[in-house]
């Protein structure tokens, strides 16, 4: 019988979340990477001030994200709150020099 701590450790081993951070990346390099990955990419890519972060989310992350999103959606519907779900939309605004 597995204890909860053992199960948690085992899930992390079987389902790791990977992250890479690369410095000194130009905006044009970032744009090229996004174009090569395409819109249906499994990777999550973030860019700020020359630092590029590439994340491969784990199944645990995706499951938790979906559960939280569902709870929020129910709350917004029940409270008649207007909301605008955007999923994994990429917002692009080149950094300002100066």
PyMOL commands that set and color helices and strands:
alter all, ss='L'
color gray80, all
select helices_A, chain A and resi 4-14+27-37+59-78
alter helices_A, ss='H'
color red, helices_A
select strands_A, chain A and resi 18-22+44-48+51-56
alter strands_A, ss='S'
color yellow, strands_A
deselect
rebuild
show_as cartoon
